[in-house]
Amino acid sequence: MELGEVVVKDTEGRDVRLGEVWRDQPAVVVFVRHYG
Amino acid sequence: MRPHEQEFAQGGGKLVVVGNGWPAMAKSWAQHVGFPQAVEVLTDPSRKAYDLAGFKRSRVLTLLNPRSVARWVRALVRGFRQGRTAGDAWQQGGALVVLPSGEVSYRYVSLGPGDHPGPAALLEALRKARQVSGLR
């Protein structure tokens, strides 16, 4: 599986295919350890 | 990272923050931090994206990394306080710059709490990514 195929959630619980976030322009994607 | 959002936009990139708790946790945290709307906050409860990106999950890195302890003390001295943990406490983070082609042009794998690239490093990675890929 490619990273862009992973389906994550937005803050409202909607599915977002990760590849969508860099489809139109480069994305800086910061993965945090946890919230808090 | 929040005060630098405009710089990422001016640099021709989008800033996305991914966590690993439930959406309600992500929403509460995003409101607490005060991210502008242009910053997309997402969550990956399965941590599948973390795994595919090569980010680590380790109790040792979280608790017993001397550098992390030093960073924690430095943060305390500077007045930063960590809130209640929401999400996977052992998961480490990292950062990527990903091009529209899906190519990962920059990857930083965090080796413990407080180990993350600063905004300047990410902006430089974004600039190089655009240059290498011929984007203007």
Backbone of each chain as nested JSON, in Angstrom:
{
  "chains": [
    {"id": "A", "residues": [
      {"number": 1, "name": "MET", "atoms": {"N": [0.838, -1.204, 0.0], "CA": [0.0, 0.0, 0.0], "C": [0.872, 1.253, 0.0]}},
      {"number": 2, "name": "GLU", "atoms": {"N": [0.471, 2.221, -0.813], "CA": [1.208, 3.484, -0.878], "C": [0.683, 4.447, 0.198]}},
      {"number": 3, "name": "LEU", "atoms": {"N": [1.559, 5.341, 0.633], "CA": [1.171, 6.305, 1.658], "C": [-0.056, 7.115, 1.226]}},
      {"number": 4, "name": "GLY", "atoms": {"N": [-0.065, 7.498, -0.051], "CA": [-1.169, 8.316, -0.543], "C": [-2.517, 7.615, -0.557]}},
      {"number": 5, "name": "GLU", "atoms": {"N": [-2.501, 6.301, -0.43], "CA": [-3.75, 5.532, -0.438], "C": [-4.366, 5.389, 0.95]}},
      {"number": 6, "name": "VAL", "atoms": {"N": [-3.604, 5.761, 1.957], "CA": [-4.118, 5.61, 3.322], "C": [-5.28, 6.577, 3.542]}},
      {"number": 7, "name": "VAL", "atoms": {"N": [-6.34, 6.068, 4.123], "CA": [-7.501, 6.909, 4.432], "C": [-7.439, 7.291, 5.905]}},
      {"number": 8, "name": "VAL", "atoms": {"N": [-7.361, 8.598, 6.149], "CA": [-7.331, 9.113, 7.514], "C": [-8.651, 9.852, 7.752]}},
      {"number": 9, "name": "LYS", "atoms": {"N": [-8.747, 10.537, 8.875], "CA": [-9.985, 11.25, 9.218], "C": [-9.691, 12.735, 9.401]}},
      {"number": 10, "name": "ASP", "atoms": {"N": [-10.661, 13.563, 9.071], "CA": [-10.525, 14.974, 9.432], "C": [-11.113, 15.161, 10.831]}},
      {"number": 11, "name": "THR", "atoms": {"N": [-11.128, 16.4, 11.311], "CA": [-11.558, 16.628, 12.694], "C": [-13.06, 16.406, 12.89]}},
      {"number": 12, "name": "GLU", "atoms": {"N": [-13.784, 16.254, 11.778], "CA": [-15.219, 15.952, 11.882], "C": [-15.493, 14.459, 11.695]}},
      {"number": 13, "name": "GLY", "atoms": {"N": [-14.43, 13.694, 11.533], "CA": [-14.588, 12.246, 11.377], "C": [-14.816, 11.798, 9.944]}},
      {"number": 14, "name": "ARG", "atoms": {"N": [-14.666, 12.715, 8.994], "CA": [-14.848, 12.345, 7.58], "C": [-13.572, 11.699, 7.039]}},
      {"number": 15, "name": "ASP", "atoms": {"N": [-13.771, 10.728, 6.14], "CA": [-12.623, 10.073, 5.515], "C": [-11.897, 11.028, 4.58]}},
      {"number": 16, "name": "VAL", "atoms": {"N": [-10.582, 10.996, 4.631], "CA": [-9.745, 11.785, 3.713], "C": [-8.636, 10.871, 3.207]}},
      {"number": 17, "name": "ARG", "atoms": {"N": [-8.568, 10.705, 1.902], "CA": [-7.46, 9.939, 1.325], "C": [-6.218, 10.826, 1.389]}},
      {"number": 18, "name": "LEU", "atoms": {"N": [-5.158, 10.333, 1.999], "CA": [-3.99, 11.173, 2.264], "C": [-3.426, 11.803, 0.988]}},
      {"number": 19, "name": "GLY", "atoms": {"N": [-3.471, 11.077, -0.1], "CA": [-2.947, 11.599, -1.354], "C": [-3.653, 12.861, -1.835]}},
      {"number": 20, "name": "GLU", "atoms": {"N": [-4.859, 13.073, -1.326], "CA": [-5.607, 14.276, -1.714], "C": [-4.931, 15.546, -1.208]}},
      {"number": 21, "name": "VAL", "atoms": {"N": [-4.208, 15.44, -0.082], "CA": [-3.662, 16.662, 0.509], "C": [-2.476, 17.211, -0.282]}},
      {"number": 22, "name": "TRP", "atoms": {"N": [-1.826, 16.364, -1.074], "CA": [-0.714, 16.883, -1.897], "C": [-1.029, 16.771, -3.379]}},
      {"number": 23, "name": "ARG", "atoms": {"N": [-2.268, 16.606, -3.725], "CA": [-2.643, 16.45, -5.133], "C": [-2.345, 17.698, -5.958]}},
      {"number": 24, "name": "ASP", "atoms": {"N": [-2.612, 18.886, -5.39], "CA": [-2.504, 20.127, -6.165], "C": [-1.231, 20.919, -5.912]}},
      {"number": 25, "name": "GLN", "atoms": {"N": [-0.579, 20.66, -4.803], "CA": [0.641, 21.386, -4.47], "C": [1.441, 20.562, -3.461]}},
      {"number": 26, "name": "PRO", "atoms": {"N": [2.747, 20.822, -3.365], "CA": [3.533, 20.08, -2.371], "C": [2.964, 20.316, -0.968]}},
      {"number": 27, "name": "ALA", "atoms": {"N": [3.06, 19.297, -0.154], "CA": [2.559, 19.427, 1.213], "C": [3.669, 19.124, 2.208]}},
      {"number": 28, "name": "VAL", "atoms": {"N": [3.73, 19.937, 3.23], "CA": [4.584, 19.658, 4.384], "C": [3.682, 18.971, 5.393]}},
      {"number": 29, "name": "VAL", "atoms": {"N": [3.938, 17.7, 5.621], "CA": [3.061, 16.91, 6.483], "C": [3.806, 16.592, 7.778]}},
      {"number": 30, "name": "VAL", "atoms": {"N": [3.345, 17.173, 8.848], "CA": [3.97, 16.976, 10.157], "C": [3.15, 15.961, 10.936]}},
      {"number": 31, "name": "PHE", "atoms": {"N": [3.78, 14.882, 11.321], "CA": [3.127, 13.845, 12.122], "C": [3.496, 14.088, 13.585]}},
      {"number": 32, "name": "VAL", "atoms": {"N": [2.509, 14.356, 14.402], "CA": [2.786, 14.614, 15.818], "C": [2.744, 13.296, 16.586]}},
      {"number": 33, "name": "ARG", "atoms": {"N": [3.417, 13.277, 17.726], "CA": [3.47, 12.057, 18.553], "C": [2.077, 11.742, 19.095]}},
      {"number": 34, "name": "HIS", "atoms": {"N": [1.452, 12.753, 19.59], "CA": [0.099, 12.595, 20.131], "C": [-0.459, 13.992, 20.348]}},
      {"number": 35, "name": "TYR", "atoms": {"N": [-1.704, 14.076, 20.698], "CA": [-2.3, 15.379, 20.982], "C": [-2.059, 15.691, 22.448]}},
      {"number": 36, "name": "GLY", "atoms": {"N": [-1.568, 16.878, 22.727], "CA": [-1.363, 17.235, 24.127], "C": [0.051, 17.705, 24.344]}}
    ]},
    {"id": "B", "residues": [
      {"number": 1, "name": "MET", "atoms": {"N": [4.892, 25.846, 15.088], "CA": [4.622, 25.731, 13.652], "C": [3.483, 26.682, 13.236]}},
      {"number": 2, "name": "ARG", "atoms": {"N": [2.538, 26.862, 14.161], "CA": [1.343, 27.651, 13.85], "C": [1.664, 29.064, 13.345]}},
      {"number": 3, "name": "PRO", "atoms": {"N": [2.627, 29.8, 13.983], "CA": [2.895, 31.162, 13.503], "C": [3.516, 31.211, 12.119]}},
      {"number": 4, "name": "HIS", "atoms": {"N": [3.993, 30.069, 11.607], "CA": [4.707, 30.048, 10.329], "C": [3.825, 29.598, 9.177]}},
      {"number": 5, "name": "GLU", "atoms": {"N": [2.55, 29.421, 9.394], "CA": [1.66, 28.884, 8.36], "C": [1.726, 29.709, 7.088]}},
      {"number": 6, "name": "GLN", "atoms": {"N": [1.752, 31.036, 7.228], "CA": [1.798, 31.918, 6.062], "C": [3.068, 31.691, 5.245]}},
      {"number": 7, "name": "GLU", "atoms": {"N": [4.159, 31.419, 5.932], "CA": [5.427, 31.207, 5.226], "C": [5.361, 29.952, 4.36]}},
      {"number": 8, "name": "PHE", "atoms": {"N": [4.675, 28.92, 4.844], "CA": [4.524, 27.708, 4.036], "C": [3.673, 28.003, 2.804]}},
      {"number": 9, "name": "ALA", "atoms": {"N": [2.622, 28.776, 2.999], "CA": [1.757, 29.123, 1.864], "C": [2.543, 29.952, 0.855]}},
      {"number": 10, "name": "GLN", "atoms": {"N": [3.328, 30.918, 1.35], "CA": [4.142, 31.748, 0.459], "C": [5.219, 30.924, -0.236]}},
      {"number": 11, "name": "GLY", "atoms": {"N": [5.645, 29.841, 0.435], "CA": [6.655, 28.963, -0.148], "C": [6.069, 27.975, -1.142]}},
      {"number": 12, "name": "GLY", "atoms": {"N": [4.776, 28.077, -1.376], "CA": [4.143, 27.224, -2.369], "C": [3.766, 25.853, -1.852]}},
      {"number": 13, "name": "GLY", "atoms": {"N": [3.567, 25.748, -0.558], "CA": [3.195, 24.456, 0.009], "C": [2.039, 24.567, 0.977]}},
      {"number": 14, "name": "LYS", "atoms": {"N": [1.514, 23.429, 1.293], "CA": [0.386, 23.369, 2.211], "C": [0.882, 22.688, 3.491]}},
      {"number": 15, "name": "LEU", "atoms": {"N": [0.488, 23.216, 4.626], "CA": [0.887, 22.627, 5.904], "C": [-0.235, 21.726, 6.414]}},
      {"number": 16, "name": "VAL", "atoms": {"N": [0.117, 20.48, 6.65], "CA": [-0.845, 19.486, 7.131], "C": [-0.29, 18.872, 8.408]}},
      {"number": 17, "name": "VAL", "atoms": {"N": [-1.122, 18.747, 9.399], "CA": [-0.709, 18.14, 10.669], "C": [-1.521, 16.876, 10.876]}},
      {"number": 18, "name": "VAL", "atoms": {"N": [-0.823, 15.77, 11.11], "CA": [-1.497, 14.48, 11.309], "C": [-1.186, 13.967, 12.708]}},
      {"number": 19, "name": "GLY", "atoms": {"N": [-2.218, 13.58, 13.432], "CA": [-2.042, 12.95, 14.735], "C": [-2.551, 11.533, 14.685]}},
      {"number": 20, "name": "ASN", "atoms": {"N": [-2.694, 10.899, 15.846], "CA": [-3.111, 9.493, 15.809], "C": [-4.223, 9.154, 16.791]}},
      {"number": 21, "name": "GLY", "atoms": {"N": [-4.918, 10.151, 17.297], "CA": [-6.046, 9.861, 18.179], "C": [-7.349, 9.84, 17.398]}},
      {"number": 22, "name": "TRP", "atoms": {"N": [-8.448, 9.932, 18.11], "CA": [-9.749, 9.962, 17.461], "C": [-10.05, 11.366, 16.949]}},
      {"number": 23, "name": "PRO", "atoms": {"N": [-10.949, 11.508, 15.983], "CA": [-11.24, 12.846, 15.429], "C": [-11.614, 13.88, 16.485]}},
      {"number": 24, "name": "ALA", "atoms": {"N": [-12.349, 13.472, 17.51], "CA": [-12.734, 14.441, 18.55], "C": [-11.502, 14.974, 19.27]}},
      {"number": 25, "name": "MET", "atoms": {"N": [-10.503, 14.108, 19.465], "CA": [-9.252, 14.544, 20.103], "C": [-8.552, 15.559, 19.202]}},
      {"number": 26, "name": "ALA", "atoms": {"N": [-8.528, 15.245, 17.912], "CA": [-7.861, 16.132, 16.943], "C": [-8.545, 17.494, 16.914]}},
      {"number": 27, "name": "LYS", "atoms": {"N": [-9.864, 17.468, 16.957], "CA": [-10.624, 18.724, 16.897], "C": [-10.352, 19.582, 18.132]}},
      {"number": 28, "name": "SER", "atoms": {"N": [-10.409, 18.948, 19.293], "CA": [-10.182, 19.668, 20.539], "C": [-8.772, 20.25, 20.575]}},
      {"number": 29, "name": "TRP", "atoms": {"N": [-7.805, 19.453, 20.158], "CA": [-6.4, 19.896, 20.162], "C": [-6.197, 21.04, 19.166]}},
      {"number": 30, "name": "ALA", "atoms": {"N": [-6.782, 20.909, 17.975], "CA": [-6.619, 21.957, 16.953], "C": [-7.207, 23.274, 17.433]}},
      {"number": 31, "name": "GLN", "atoms": {"N": [-8.339, 23.19, 18.136], "CA": [-8.948, 24.411, 18.667], "C": [-8.077, 25.007, 19.768]}},
      {"number": 32, "name": "HIS", "atoms": {"N": [-7.502, 24.125, 20.581], "CA": [-6.637, 24.586, 21.678], "C": [-5.392, 25.286, 21.13]}},
      {"number": 33, "name": "VAL", "atoms": {"N": [-4.787, 24.675, 20.097], "CA": [-3.568, 25.256, 19.515], "C": [-3.907, 26.528, 18.741]}},
      {"number": 34, "name": "GLY", "atoms": {"N": [-5.074, 26.538, 18.107], "CA": [-5.493, 27.713, 17.36], "C": [-4.948, 27.753, 15.947]}},
      {"number": 35, "name": "PHE", "atoms": {"N": [-4.897, 26.595, 15.285], "CA": [-4.431, 26.588, 13.9], "C": [-5.372, 27.398, 13.018]}},
      {"number": 36, "name": "PRO", "atoms": {"N": [-4.82, 28.171, 12.082], "CA": [-5.691, 28.839, 11.107], "C": [-6.342, 27.798, 10.192]}},
      {"number": 37, "name": "GLN", "atoms": {"N": [-7.413, 28.189, 9.539], "CA": [-8.17, 27.247, 8.71], "C": [-7.342, 26.64, 7.589]}},
      {"number": 38, "name": "ALA", "atoms": {"N": [-6.326, 27.395, 7.146], "CA": [-5.518, 26.905, 6.02], "C": [-4.697, 25.668, 6.4]}},
      {"number": 39, "name": "VAL", "atoms": {"N": [-4.499, 25.465, 7.671], "CA": [-3.755, 24.278, 8.109], "C": [-4.739, 23.126, 8.255]}},
      {"number": 40, "name": "GLU", "atoms": {"N": [-4.47, 22.052, 7.53], "CA": [-5.365, 20.899, 7.57], "C": [-4.929, 19.976, 8.714]}},
      {"number": 41, "name": "VAL", "atoms": {"N": [-5.83, 19.73, 9.634], "CA": [-5.526, 18.837, 10.762], "C": [-6.275, 17.522, 10.537]}},
      {"number": 42, "name": "LEU", "atoms": {"N": [-5.502, 16.442, 10.499], "CA": [-6.059, 15.115, 10.229], "C": [-5.624, 14.153, 11.322]}},
      {"number": 43, "name": "THR", "atoms": {"N": [-6.279, 13.001, 11.35], "CA": [-5.863, 12.013, 12.339], "C": [-5.874, 10.62, 11.737]}},
      {"number": 44, "name": "ASP", "atoms": {"N": [-4.953, 9.818, 12.223], "CA": [-4.731, 8.476, 11.683], "C": [-4.796, 7.471, 12.837]}},
      {"number": 45, "name": "PRO", "atoms": {"N": [-6.013, 7.17, 13.311], "CA": [-6.136, 6.293, 14.484], "C": [-5.506, 4.917, 14.267]}},
      {"number": 46, "name": "SER", "atoms": {"N": [-5.459, 4.456, 13.023], "CA": [-4.883, 3.132, 12.757], "C": [-3.354, 3.181, 12.766]}},
      {"number": 47, "name": "ARG", "atoms": {"N": [-2.787, 4.366, 12.683], "CA": [-1.344, 4.624, 12.573], "C": [-0.725, 3.963, 11.333]}},
      {"number": 48, "name": "LYS", "atoms": {"N": [-1.557, 3.647, 10.368], "CA": [-1.054, 3.022, 9.141], "C": [-0.115, 3.968, 8.391]}},
      {"number": 49, "name": "ALA", "atoms": {"N": [-0.483, 5.25, 8.342], "CA": [0.371, 6.217, 7.647], "C": [1.712, 6.377, 8.366]}},
      {"number": 50, "name": "TYR", "atoms": {"N": [1.687, 6.341, 9.693], "CA": [2.938, 6.421, 10.466], "C": [3.843, 5.24, 10.081]}},
      {"number": 51, "name": "ASP", "atoms": {"N": [3.248, 4.047, 10.014], "CA": [4.036, 2.856, 9.684], "C": [4.614, 2.956, 8.281]}},
      {"number": 52, "name": "LEU", "atoms": {"N": [3.775, 3.342, 7.318], "CA": [4.241, 3.424, 5.932], "C": [5.301, 4.511, 5.764]}},
      {"number": 53, "name": "ALA", "atoms": {"N": [5.218, 5.556, 6.573], "CA": [6.203, 6.639, 6.488], "C": [7.505, 6.27, 7.189]}},
      {"number": 54, "name": "GLY", "atoms": {"N": [7.487, 5.16, 7.921], "CA": [8.713, 4.72, 8.599], "C": [8.927, 5.347, 9.95]}},
      {"number": 55, "name": "PHE", "atoms": {"N": [7.878, 5.9, 10.53], "CA": [8.03, 6.518, 11.845], "C": [7.971, 5.44, 12.929]}},
      {"number": 56, "name": "LYS", "atoms": {"N": [8.673, 5.695, 13.997], "CA": [8.905, 4.662, 15.009], "C": [7.854, 4.682, 16.121]}},
      {"number": 57, "name": "ARG", "atoms": {"N": [7.686, 3.536, 16.721], "CA": [6.825, 3.432, 17.909], "C": [7.634, 2.674, 18.946]}},
      {"number": 58, "name": "SER", "atoms": {"N": [7.959, 3.358, 20.049], "CA": [8.87, 2.741, 21.011], "C": [8.711, 3.351, 22.391]}},
      {"number": 59, "name": "ARG", "atoms": {"N": [8.599, 2.485, 23.401], "CA": [8.59, 2.986, 24.781], "C": [9.966, 3.488, 25.164]}},
      {"number": 60, "name": "VAL", "atoms": {"N": [11.019, 2.801, 24.675], "CA": [12.385, 3.187, 25.027], "C": [12.69, 4.59, 24.525]}},
      {"number": 61, "name": "LEU", "atoms": {"N": [12.341, 4.843, 23.244], "CA": [12.611, 6.173, 22.681], "C": [11.813, 7.241, 23.425]}},
      {"number": 62, "name": "THR", "atoms": {"N": [10.624, 6.869, 23.892], "CA": [9.77, 7.842, 24.56], "C": [10.271, 8.165, 25.962]}},
      {"number": 63, "name": "LEU", "atoms": {"N": [10.649, 7.107, 26.695], "CA": [10.928, 7.298, 28.116], "C": [12.406, 7.358, 28.475]}},
      {"number": 64, "name": "LEU", "atoms": {"N": [13.253, 6.644, 27.719], "CA": [14.632, 6.456, 28.177], "C": [15.669, 7.125, 27.283]}},
      {"number": 65, "name": "ASN", "atoms": {"N": [15.227, 7.978, 26.403], "CA": [16.173, 8.65, 25.517], "C": [16.737, 9.872, 26.247]}},
      {"number": 66, "name": "PRO", "atoms": {"N": [18.056, 9.86, 26.582], "CA": [18.637, 10.976, 27.335], "C": [18.432, 12.33, 26.657]}},
      {"number": 67, "name": "ARG", "atoms": {"N": [18.481, 12.325, 25.318], "CA": [18.289, 13.603, 24.605], "C": [16.875, 14.122, 24.813]}},
      {"number": 68, "name": "SER", "atoms": {"N": [15.92, 13.181, 24.868], "CA": [14.528, 13.589, 25.065], "C": [14.341, 14.194, 26.45]}},
      {"number": 69, "name": "VAL", "atoms": {"N": [15.01, 13.6, 27.43], "CA": [14.915, 14.142, 28.788], "C": [15.48, 15.564, 28.81]}},
      {"number": 70, "name": "ALA", "atoms": {"N": [16.617, 15.745, 28.137], "CA": [17.23, 17.074, 28.088], "C": [16.296, 18.077, 27.398]}},
      {"number": 71, "name": "ARG", "atoms": {"N": [15.646, 17.632, 26.314], "CA": [14.706, 18.539, 25.617], "C": [13.51, 18.856, 26.501]}},
      {"number": 72, "name": "TRP", "atoms": {"N": [13.053, 17.857, 27.27], "CA": [11.906, 18.055, 28.153], "C": [12.249, 19.097, 29.22]}},
      {"number": 73, "name": "VAL", "atoms": {"N": [13.449, 18.991, 29.78], "CA": [13.873, 19.962, 30.809], "C": [13.975, 21.353, 30.188]}},
      {"number": 74, "name": "ARG", "atoms": {"N": [14.548, 21.415, 28.986], "CA": [14.701, 22.721, 28.315], "C": [13.331, 23.348, 28.044]}},
      {"number": 75, "name": "ALA", "atoms": {"N": [12.389, 22.508, 27.622], "CA": [11.044, 23.022, 27.36], "C": [10.394, 23.53, 28.637]}},
      {"number": 76, "name": "LEU", "atoms": {"N": [10.59, 22.799, 29.724], "CA": [10.028, 23.238, 31.009], "C": [10.58, 24.6, 31.411]}},
      {"number": 77, "name": "VAL", "atoms": {"N": [11.904, 24.728, 31.251], "CA": [12.565, 25.992, 31.612], "C": [11.998, 27.148, 30.787]}},
      {"number": 78, "name": "ARG", "atoms": {"N": [11.676, 26.855, 29.533], "CA": [11.139, 27.902, 28.642], "C": [9.651, 28.138, 28.868]}},
      {"number": 79, "name": "GLY", "atoms": {"N": [9.067, 27.378, 29.758], "CA": [7.67, 27.627, 30.098], "C": [6.663, 26.77, 29.366]}},
      {"number": 80, "name": "PHE", "atoms": {"N": [7.135, 25.807, 28.556], "CA": [6.196, 24.933, 27.853], "C": [5.74, 23.819, 28.791]}},
      {"number": 81, "name": "ARG", "atoms": {"N": [4.473, 23.521, 28.756], "CA": [3.926, 22.432, 29.569], "C": [3.122, 21.516, 28.668]}},
      {"number": 82, "name": "GLN", "atoms": {"N": [3.415, 20.224, 28.777], "CA": [2.646, 19.272, 27.985], "C": [1.314, 19.02, 28.666]}},
      {"number": 83, "name": "GLY", "atoms": {"N": [0.261, 19.019, 27.871], "CA": [-1.057, 18.737, 28.417], "C": [-1.298, 17.246, 28.52]}},
      {"number": 84, "name": "ARG", "atoms": {"N": [-2.536, 16.882, 28.782], "CA": [-2.895, 15.472, 28.908], "C": [-2.704, 14.781, 27.561]}},
      {"number": 85, "name": "THR", "atoms": {"N": [-2.077, 13.618, 27.592], "CA": [-1.81, 12.9, 26.35], "C": [-3.086, 12.317, 25.772]}},
      {"number": 86, "name": "ALA", "atoms": {"N": [-3.328, 12.553, 24.5], "CA": [-4.465, 11.958, 23.796], "C": [-3.931, 11.357, 22.506]}},
      {"number": 87, "name": "GLY", "atoms": {"N": [-3.981, 10.048, 22.419], "CA": [-3.388, 9.357, 21.287], "C": [-2.438, 8.299, 21.817]}},
      {"number": 88, "name": "ASP", "atoms": {"N": [-1.61, 7.771, 20.935], "CA": [-0.699, 6.694, 21.308], "C": [0.556, 7.298, 21.938]}},
      {"number": 89, "name": "ALA", "atoms": {"N": [0.748, 7.063, 23.225], "CA": [1.86, 7.692, 23.95], "C": [3.23, 7.218, 23.47]}},
      {"number": 90, "name": "TRP", "atoms": {"N": [3.313, 6.031, 22.851], "CA": [4.616, 5.483, 22.464], "C": [4.968, 5.805, 21.013]}},
      {"number": 91, "name": "GLN", "atoms": {"N": [4.029, 6.335, 20.267], "CA": [4.273, 6.646, 18.856], "C": [5.165, 7.871, 18.727]}},
      {"number": 92, "name": "GLN", "atoms": {"N": [6.181, 7.76, 17.893], "CA": [7.029, 8.908, 17.587], "C": [6.521, 9.558, 16.303]}},
      {"number": 93, "name": "GLY", "atoms": {"N": [6.879, 10.793, 16.121], "CA": [6.397, 11.525, 14.961], "C": [7.449, 11.666, 13.879]}},
      {"number": 94, "name": "GLY", "atoms": {"N": [7.261, 12.67, 13.085], "CA": [8.193, 12.941, 12.012], "C": [7.584, 13.953, 11.06]}},
      {"number": 95, "name": "ALA", "atoms": {"N": [8.25, 14.154, 9.957], "CA": [7.742, 15.12, 8.981], "C": [8.12, 14.675, 7.576]}},
      {"number": 96, "name": "LEU", "atoms": {"N": [7.251, 15.002, 6.643], "CA": [7.477, 14.688, 5.231], "C": [7.22, 15.931, 4.397]}},
      {"number": 97, "name": "VAL", "atoms": {"N": [7.91, 16.015, 3.278], "CA": [7.485, 16.921, 2.205], "C": [7.136, 16.011, 1.036]}},
      {"number": 98, "name": "VAL", "atoms": {"N": [5.897, 16.092, 0.572], "CA": [5.421, 15.201, -0.483], "C": [4.997, 16.04, -1.691]}},
      {"number": 99, "name": "LEU", "atoms": {"N": [5.482, 15.629, -2.851], "CA": [5.164, 16.336, -4.101], "C": [3.833, 15.851, -4.666]}},
      {"number": 100, "name": "PRO", "atoms": {"N": [3.232, 16.606, -5.555], "CA": [1.963, 16.167, -6.167], "C": [2.065, 14.795, -6.843]}},
      {"number": 101, "name": "SER", "atoms": {"N": [3.259, 14.424, -7.259], "CA": [3.446, 13.097, -7.868], "C": [3.353, 11.978, -6.837]}},
      {"number": 102, "name": "GLY", "atoms": {"N": [3.384, 12.339, -5.56], "CA": [3.388, 11.343, -4.494], "C": [4.788, 11.025, -3.994]}},
      {"number": 103, "name": "GLU", "atoms": {"N": [5.786, 11.592, -4.68], "CA": [7.175, 11.367, -4.254], "C": [7.447, 12.076, -2.937]}},
      {"number": 104, "name": "VAL", "atoms": {"N": [8.045, 11.342, -2.008], "CA": [8.447, 11.945, -0.733], "C": [9.843, 12.527, -0.934]}},
      {"number": 105, "name": "SER", "atoms": {"N": [9.938, 13.845, -0.909], "CA": [11.224, 14.479, -1.205], "C": [12.014, 14.791, 0.064]}},
      {"number": 106, "name": "TYR", "atoms": {"N": [11.369, 14.687, 1.192], "CA": [12.049, 14.969, 2.474], "C": [11.366, 14.141, 3.545]}},
      {"number": 107, "name": "ARG", "atoms": {"N": [12.172, 13.54, 4.388], "CA": [11.603, 12.776, 5.499], "C": [12.462, 12.961, 6.736]}},
      {"number": 108, "name": "TYR", "atoms": {"N": [11.831, 13.252, 7.837], "CA": [12.523, 13.361, 9.117], "C": [11.85, 12.404, 10.088]}},
      {"number": 109, "name": "VAL", "atoms": {"N": [12.63, 11.473, 10.6], "CA": [12.097, 10.479, 11.536], "C": [12.484, 10.893, 12.954]}},
      {"number": 110, "name": "SER", "atoms": {"N": [11.517, 11.188, 13.765], "CA": [11.774, 11.618, 15.134], "C": [12.248, 10.442, 15.981]}},
      {"number": 111, "name": "LEU", "atoms": {"N": [13.259, 10.702, 16.798], "CA": [13.803, 9.642, 17.663], "C": [13.428, 9.856, 19.122]}},
      {"number": 112, "name": "GLY", "atoms": {"N": [12.439, 10.681, 19.377], "CA": [12.009, 10.858, 20.756], "C": [11.298, 12.172, 20.943]}},
      {"number": 113, "name": "PRO", "atoms": {"N": [10.708, 12.354, 22.118], "CA": [9.994, 13.6, 22.401], "C": [10.88, 14.821, 22.172]}},
      {"number": 114, "name": "GLY", "atoms": {"N": [10.356, 15.794, 21.528], "CA": [11.086, 17.041, 21.302], "C": [12.022, 16.991, 20.109]}},
      {"number": 115, "name": "ASP", "atoms": {"N": [12.157, 15.824, 19.486], "CA": [13.042, 15.704, 18.317], "C": [12.212, 15.924, 17.058]}},
      {"number": 116, "name": "HIS", "atoms": {"N": [12.264, 17.11, 16.535], "CA": [11.51, 17.419, 15.323], "C": [12.208, 18.556, 14.578]}},
      {"number": 117, "name": "PRO", "atoms": {"N": [12.046, 18.602, 13.266], "CA": [12.674, 19.691, 12.512], "C": [11.944, 21.01, 12.772]}},
      {"number": 118, "name": "GLY", "atoms": {"N": [12.696, 22.078, 12.787], "CA": [12.086, 23.383, 12.988], "C": [11.466, 23.898, 11.703]}},
      {"number": 119, "name": "PRO", "atoms": {"N": [10.699, 24.975, 11.798], "CA": [10.064, 25.546, 10.612], "C": [11.053, 25.903, 9.517]}},
      {"number": 120, "name": "ALA", "atoms": {"N": [12.235, 26.413, 9.892], "CA": [13.216, 26.824, 8.884], "C": [13.666, 25.618, 8.055]}},
      {"number": 121, "name": "ALA", "atoms": {"N": [13.884, 24.477, 8.713], "CA": [14.321, 23.273, 8.003], "C": [13.226, 22.785, 7.06]}},
      {"number": 122, "name": "LEU", "atoms": {"N": [11.988, 22.858, 7.502], "CA": [10.878, 22.399, 6.662], "C": [10.662, 23.339, 5.476]}},
      {"number": 123, "name": "LEU", "atoms": {"N": [10.818, 24.632, 5.719], "CA": [10.662, 25.585, 4.618], "C": [11.762, 25.384, 3.575]}},
      {"number": 124, "name": "GLU", "atoms": {"N": [12.971, 25.107, 4.044], "CA": [14.084, 24.843, 3.118], "C": [13.824, 23.554, 2.334]}},
      {"number": 125, "name": "ALA", "atoms": {"N": [13.297, 22.542, 3.008], "CA": [12.974, 21.278, 2.328], "C": [11.894, 21.515, 1.28]}},
      {"number": 126, "name": "LEU", "atoms": {"N": [10.938, 22.351, 1.591], "CA": [9.871, 22.678, 0.633], "C": [10.449, 23.424, -0.568]}},
      {"number": 127, "name": "ARG", "atoms": {"N": [11.349, 24.373, -0.287], "CA": [11.959, 25.154, -1.38], "C": [12.734, 24.224, -2.32]}},
      {"number": 128, "name": "LYS", "atoms": {"N": [13.529, 23.317, -1.739], "CA": [14.324, 22.385, -2.55], "C": [13.413, 21.448, -3.339]}},
      {"number": 129, "name": "ALA", "atoms": {"N": [12.343, 21.007, -2.712], "CA": [11.412, 20.081, -3.383], "C": [10.806, 20.735, -4.609]}},
      {"number": 130, "name": "ARG", "atoms": {"N": [10.406, 21.979, -4.456], "CA": [9.814, 22.691, -5.596], "C": [10.859, 22.894, -6.696]}},
      {"number": 131, "name": "GLN", "atoms": {"N": [12.071, 23.222, -6.279], "CA": [13.156, 23.464, -7.243], "C": [13.481, 22.186, -8.034]}},
      {"number": 132, "name": "VAL", "atoms": {"N": [13.654, 21.092, -7.31], "CA": [14.027, 19.813, -7.946], "C": [12.927, 19.31, -8.882]}},
      {"number": 133, "name": "SER", "atoms": {"N": [11.681, 19.555, -8.484], "CA": [10.572, 19.024, -9.279], "C": [10.139, 19.978, -10.391]}},
      {"number": 134, "name": "GLY", "atoms": {"N": [10.824, 21.132, -10.467], "CA": [10.521, 22.067, -11.543], "C": [9.278, 22.904, -11.297]}},
      {"number": 135, "name": "LEU", "atoms": {"N": [8.771, 22.871, -10.087], "CA": [7.608, 23.703, -9.761], "C": [8.072, 25.127, -9.49]}},
      {"number": 136, "name": "ARG", "atoms": {"N": [7.272, 26.082, -9.912], "CA": [7.615, 27.493, -9.671], "C": [6.605, 28.151, -8.754]}}
    ]}
  ]
}
